[in-house]
Amino acid sequence: MRTNQTTPPPSPPPVDVVVIGAGHSGLALIATLMEAGVHHQVLEAETIGASWTRRWDSFRLNTPNFLTALPGYRYEGPDPTGFATAPEVIDMLTGYARQRQLPVVENCTVQRVFPAGNGYRVKTSDGMLHARCVVVASGEYRRPRWPRPFFSPAPGLEVLHSGDYRRPQQLGPGAVLVIGGGQSGAQIAQDLRAAGRKVFWSMADRFSHIRRVRGRDSMHWWDMQGLLHRHVSERPDVVARVPGALQKARTAEFPLVSGTGALGMGSSISLLSMHRDGIVLLGKLEHLEGHIAQFRDVRPQIRAAVAGTRAEFNHLNDMADAHYASTLEVPTDDARYLPEEVYLDWEPEAAPRCLRLDDEGIGSLVLATGFEAHWPWLDVPGVLDARGYPLGEHGVSPQAGLFFLGMYNLQRPSSNFLCNGGRDAAELLPAIMRHLAASATPAPRA
């Protein structure tokens, strides 16, 4: 008796590299892999640049256009000293991918990545892939982080994370408490105040970055000095082997700065100006239960922030002095871009340590408390620390064939900025090539 048997189709050959994520870091790597002739597959859960759709309406980049760069691309548009909106960033990224014919598979969700043989299995919404290398380039701003202190607001309060904030009209009536002292918190507080809302802002420990000094954007001075793209391994404290220096660099928060501003070339975020505009500056949140919120004393935070802002101004001013001393170029006066606290003495007033939200008419809370890395599909043990940050050396995981790209200070301060220009991708390529050379026979080229 003869039995009909169906032979299962052979498994497809492994892909050399699967790249997960097609934001600016992923696109930079794709272009780098194509140039090197590496067989790769790129998976994007949404569409190219989709993460930029999750920004508020008035959002602009904090890095000026003249620094925007990808492999083979540098901004040459009509507004080099301006700051791109989120839609402009998306247009730039999609145009770059189209012009360079980067092979991105969009709307393909990664469901699981796990070790298999000499590589990895990548389970996706479109099926299973076998990869010799996997590069996680989907960014670290994946999951909203909630306030770390005890946080249990009354049921009637509207609570919105900054990742869902778009415009003031989105919130119900009443005053707004913004919790979180980073750039998003400062800019959203300003956005709300400009719309006529009464705003309370619970600050974190952060000083203000100077937007422009002596005729040039501060990023120009940092770039000129080689600090914007300096590798974290070259930081003086890391070279000196100061305990915890590398972790400190990677968890450091970027100072307050803004690409928005009525003056046309961005603005510094001035705590004194925000205070003058009627934004109530509160200390860091310590406890919130029902309608009762408790905060630190804001005065030490403001004093420390003012000292940090002045120190940065002096540092940038020294850079400018050294530059103009060696050139015939005449500097311009950009004092109007400086935070007021650089040149005005300010003894901050005491702010409430305990606030009853309903008595203040506060109906909404905006949580600008940041995001954290979140890759629930990454089923590879021993590759992340307790904070979810990649272990290993500057994006090269201790698990062979696994790599990370596009996280703040993973390799340099610009690692997750649009001005990185593919530096991190180019630096990661040799490690990828070494792994491919040491592993199984390369997959056939298409």
C-alpha positions in Angstrom: 0.0 0.0 0.0 1.5 3.3 -1.1 1.1 6.4 1.2 1.2 9.9 -0.1 3.7 11.9 1.8 4.3 15.6 1.5 7.9 16.7 1.9 8.0 20.0 3.8 9.5 22.8 1.9 13.2 23.6 2.7 13.9 26.4 5.2 15.0 29.6 3.5 18.7 30.3 3.8 19.6 32.6 6.7 19.9 36.3 6.3 23.2 37.7 7.3 21.7 40.6 9.3 18.2 41.4 10.4 17.8 45.0 11.4 14.8 45.8 13.6 13.6 49.4 13.3 13.7 51.9 10.4 14.2 55.2 12.2 17.2 57.4 11.5 19.6 55.0 13.2 18.2 52.0 11.4 18.3 53.7 8.1 21.9 54.8 8.7 22.8 51.1 9.3 20.9 49.9 6.3 22.8 52.3 4.0 26.1 51.2 5.6 25.3 47.5 5.1 24.3 48.0 1.5 27.5 49.8 0.8 29.4 46.9 2.4 27.4 44.3 0.3 25.9 42.6 3.4 22.8 40.5 2.8 20.2 42.0 5.2 16.5 42.3 6.0 14.9 45.4 7.6 11.8 45.1 9.7 9.7 48.1 10.7 6.6 47.6 12.9 4.9 50.7 11.5 6.2 53.0 8.7 9.5 54.8 8.3 9.9 57.5 10.9 6.6 56.6 12.5 7.9 57.4 16.0 8.1 61.0 15.1 4.3 61.1 14.7 4.1 60.8 18.5 5.2 64.4 19.2 3.1 67.4 20.1 2.1 69.9 17.5 4.6 72.6 18.3 7.5 70.2 18.6 10.8 70.9 16.9 14.1 69.2 16.9 16.6 70.5 19.4 19.5 70.2 17.0 19.7 72.8 14.1 19.2 71.7 10.6 22.8 72.3 9.5 23.9 69.4 11.6 21.3 66.9 10.3 23.1 64.1 8.5 22.9 60.5 7.4 25.4 58.4 5.4 25.6 60.2 2.0 23.2 62.9 3.1 23.6 66.3 4.7 21.0 69.1 5.1 21.4 71.7 2.3 18.0 73.3 2.5 17.0 76.9 2.8 16.9 77.1 6.7 20.2 75.8 8.0 19.9 77.6 11.4 16.2 76.5 11.8 14.8 73.4 13.6 12.8 70.8 11.8 9.2 69.9 12.8 8.2 66.3 13.2 6.5 66.1 9.8 9.6 67.5 8.2 11.7 64.9 9.9 9.4 62.1 8.6 9.6 63.6 5.0 13.4 63.7 5.2 13.6 60.1 6.4 11.1 58.7 3.9 12.8 60.7 1.1 16.2 59.4 2.1 15.0 55.8 2.1 13.3 56.2 -1.3 16.2 58.0 -3.0 18.7 55.4 -1.8 16.3 52.5 -2.4 16.6 51.1 1.1 14.7 47.8 1.3 12.5 48.3 4.4 9.6 45.9 5.1 7.0 48.1 6.8 4.1 47.1 9.0 6.0 44.0 10.0 5.9 43.4 13.7 8.6 41.5 15.5 7.0 39.0 17.9 10.0 37.1 19.2 13.8 36.9 18.8 15.5 33.9 20.3 18.9 32.1 19.8 18.8 29.2 17.3 21.9 27.3 16.1 24.6 29.7 15.0 22.2 32.6 14.9 18.7 33.7 15.7 15.1 33.0 14.8 13.0 36.1 14.3 9.3 35.5 14.5 7.3 38.3 12.8 3.8 39.0 11.8 4.8 38.0 8.3 6.5 34.7 9.2 9.7 33.3 10.6 13.3 34.4 9.6 16.6 32.9 10.4 19.3 35.5 10.9 23.0 35.2 11.6 23.0 38.6 13.2 20.3 40.8 14.7 20.6 44.5 15.2 18.1 46.2 17.5 17.7 49.7 16.2 14.2 50.5 17.3 15.2 53.1 19.9 15.0 53.4 23.6 11.9 55.6 23.8 9.6 52.6 23.7 7.5 52.5 26.9 6.2 55.5 28.9 7.9 55.8 32.3 5.6 56.7 35.1 6.6 58.8 38.2 8.9 56.9 40.5 7.5 58.2 43.8 4.1 57.0 45.2 1.6 58.2 42.5 -2.1 57.6 43.0 -4.1 60.6 41.7 -7.8 61.0 42.4 -10.1 59.4 39.9 -11.5 62.7 38.6 -8.1 64.0 37.5 -7.1 63.7 33.8 -3.7 62.0 33.5 -1.8 62.1 30.2 1.7 61.1 29.4 3.8 63.4 27.2 3.9 60.7 24.5 0.1 61.2 24.1 0.1 65.0 24.5 -0.5 66.9 21.2 -1.9 70.4 22.1 -3.4 72.4 25.0 -7.0 72.0 23.7 -6.7 68.3 24.2 -6.9 68.7 27.9 -10.1 69.5 29.9 -10.6 72.9 31.6 -8.6 74.1 34.5 -5.0 74.4 35.5 -2.4 71.8 34.6 0.3 70.2 36.7 3.3 69.2 34.5 5.4 66.5 36.2 8.9 66.0 34.9 11.8 68.4 34.5 13.3 67.4 31.2 13.0 69.2 27.8 9.6 67.7 27.1 8.3 68.9 30.5 9.7 72.4 30.0 8.4 72.8 26.4 5.0 71.4 27.2 4.7 73.7 30.2 5.5 76.6 27.9 3.1 75.4 25.3 0.3 75.3 27.8 1.1 78.7 29.3 1.2 80.3 25.8 -2.3 79.0 25.3 -3.4 80.8 28.5 -3.5 77.9 30.8 -2.4 78.2 34.4 0.6 75.9 34.7 2.4 74.3 37.7 5.7 72.6 36.8 7.3 70.0 39.0 11.0 70.3 38.0 13.8 67.8 38.1 17.4 68.5 38.7 18.4 70.0 35.3 20.1 73.2 34.1 19.4 75.1 31.0 21.5 74.6 27.9 22.6 77.8 26.0 20.9 77.9 22.6 23.2 80.5 20.9 26.5 82.1 21.9 28.4 84.7 20.0 26.7 84.3 16.7 26.5 80.5 16.5 24.3 77.8 17.8 25.9 76.1 20.8 25.9 72.8 18.9 28.3 74.4 16.5 30.7 75.0 19.3 30.4 71.5 20.7 30.9 70.1 17.2 33.9 72.3 16.5 35.5 71.1 19.7 34.8 67.5 18.9 32.6 67.0 21.9 29.3 66.3 20.2 30.6 63.1 18.6 33.3 62.2 21.1 33.2 58.5 22.0 32.1 57.8 25.5 35.3 55.7 26.0 37.3 58.9 25.5 35.5 60.9 28.3 38.1 62.0 30.9 36.4 60.3 33.8 36.0 57.0 31.8 39.7 57.1 30.8 40.6 57.7 34.4 38.5 54.7 35.3 36.4 56.6 37.8 33.9 54.0 39.2 30.5 54.3 37.6 31.6 56.9 35.0 30.3 55.0 32.0 26.9 54.4 33.6 26.7 58.1 34.7 27.3 59.1 31.0 24.6 56.9 29.8 22.0 57.9 32.3 22.8 61.6 32.2 19.9 63.7 31.1 20.5 66.3 28.4 20.1 69.9 29.6 17.0 72.0 28.9 17.0 73.6 25.5 14.4 74.2 22.8 14.2 74.4 19.0 11.1 76.5 19.3 11.1 80.3 19.9 9.8 83.5 18.5 13.3 84.8 17.7 13.6 82.4 14.8 16.7 80.3 15.8 15.4 78.4 18.7 15.6 79.5 22.3 17.2 78.7 25.6 14.8 77.5 28.3 15.1 80.1 31.0 13.7 79.1 34.4 13.6 82.8 35.4 11.6 83.6 32.2 9.2 80.8 32.9 8.7 82.2 36.4 8.1 85.7 35.0 5.5 84.3 32.6 3.5 82.9 35.5 4.5 79.3 35.5 4.6 78.1 39.1 8.0 76.3 39.6 7.7 73.4 42.0 10.4 71.1 43.4 10.7 67.4 42.3 7.5 65.4 43.1 7.9 63.2 46.2 4.4 61.9 46.7 0.9 62.2 45.1 -2.2 60.7 46.6 -5.7 61.8 45.7 -5.6 65.6 45.4 -2.5 66.0 47.7 0.9 66.4 46.1 4.1 66.8 48.0 7.3 68.3 46.5 10.9 69.0 47.4 12.0 72.5 48.2 12.5 74.0 44.8 15.0 76.6 45.8 18.1 74.4 46.0 17.1 72.9 42.6 16.9 76.3 41.1 20.2 77.5 42.6 22.0 74.4 41.3 20.3 74.9 37.8 21.4 78.5 37.6 25.0 77.6 38.6 25.0 74.9 35.9 23.7 77.2 33.3 26.3 79.9 34.1 29.1 77.3 34.1 28.0 76.1 30.6 27.8 79.7 29.3 31.3 80.4 30.6 32.6 77.2 28.9 30.9 78.0 25.6 32.1 81.6 25.8 35.6 80.5 26.3 35.3 78.3 23.2 34.1 81.3 21.2 36.9 83.5 22.6 39.5 81.0 21.4 37.9 80.7 18.0 37.5 84.5 17.3 41.0 85.2 18.6 42.4 83.1 15.7 40.2 84.4 12.9 39.1 87.7 11.2 35.5 86.7 11.6 33.4 89.2 13.6 31.1 87.7 16.2 27.5 88.9 16.5 25.8 89.6 19.8 23.2 86.9 20.6 22.5 87.9 24.2 18.8 87.8 23.5 19.1 84.0 23.2 20.7 83.6 26.6 18.6 82.5 29.6 18.0 85.5 31.9 19.6 83.8 34.8 23.0 84.0 33.1 23.1 87.8 33.5 20.5 88.5 36.2 20.9 87.5 39.8 17.9 85.7 41.1 17.0 84.5 44.6 14.1 82.1 44.0 11.1 82.4 46.2 9.8 79.6 48.3 7.2 77.5 46.5 4.6 75.2 48.1 5.9 71.9 49.4 2.4 70.6 49.6 -0.3 71.3 47.1 -4.0 70.5 47.2 -4.7 70.1 43.5 -8.5 70.7 43.6 -8.0 73.9 45.6 -5.7 75.2 42.9 -8.2 74.3 40.1 -5.8 71.7 38.7 -7.9 69.3 36.5 -5.1 67.7 34.4 -1.7 66.1 35.0 0.8 65.8 32.1 3.6 63.3 32.9 6.8 64.3 31.1 8.6 61.6 33.0 10.3 60.1 30.0 10.5 56.7 28.4 12.4 53.5 28.9 13.7 50.8 26.6 11.2 48.0 26.2 11.8 45.0 24.0 9.4 42.2 25.3 10.1 40.2 22.1 13.8 40.0 22.8 14.0 36.5 24.3 17.8 36.4 24.7 19.1 36.0 28.2 22.0 38.0 29.6 22.0 40.9 27.3 20.3 43.7 29.3 21.0 45.2 32.7 18.5 45.7 35.4 17.4 49.0 33.8 16.9 47.4 30.4 20.1 49.0 29.0 22.2 46.8 26.7 25.2 45.1 28.3 28.4 44.7 26.4 30.8 47.1 24.6 29.1 50.1 22.9 26.4 48.2 21.2 28.2 44.9 20.8 26.2 42.5 23.0 27.9 39.7 25.1 25.6 37.4 23.2 27.4 36.7 19.9 25.7 38.2 16.8 23.4 40.6 18.7 23.9 44.3 18.4 22.2 47.5 19.5 22.2 51.0 17.9 20.7 54.4 18.4 20.6 54.8 22.2 21.8 57.9 24.0 25.5 57.8 24.8 25.7 54.1 23.7 28.7 55.2 21.7 28.7 59.0 21.8 26.5 61.9 22.9 25.0 62.0 19.4 24.2 58.3 19.3 20.4 59.0 19.2 20.5 62.3 17.4 19.8 63.1 13.8 23.2 64.7 13.6 25.1 61.4 14.2 25.6 61.1 10.5 26.0 57.3 10.6 29.1 57.4 12.8 27.7 54.7 15.1 26.6 52.5 12.2 30.0 52.7 10.6 31.7 51.9 13.9 29.4 48.9 14.5 30.0 47.4 11.0 33.5 45.9 11.7 32.0 44.0 14.7 29.2 42.7 12.5 31.6 41.7 9.7 33.9 39.9 12.2 30.9 37.9 13.5 29.8 37.0 10.0 33.3 35.9 9.1 33.6 33.7 12.2 30.2 32.1 11.8 28.8 29.8 9.2 29.1 30.1 5.4 27.6 33.4 4.3 24.1 33.3 2.8 24.0 33.5 -1.0 23.6 37.0 -2.3 20.4 37.9 -4.2 
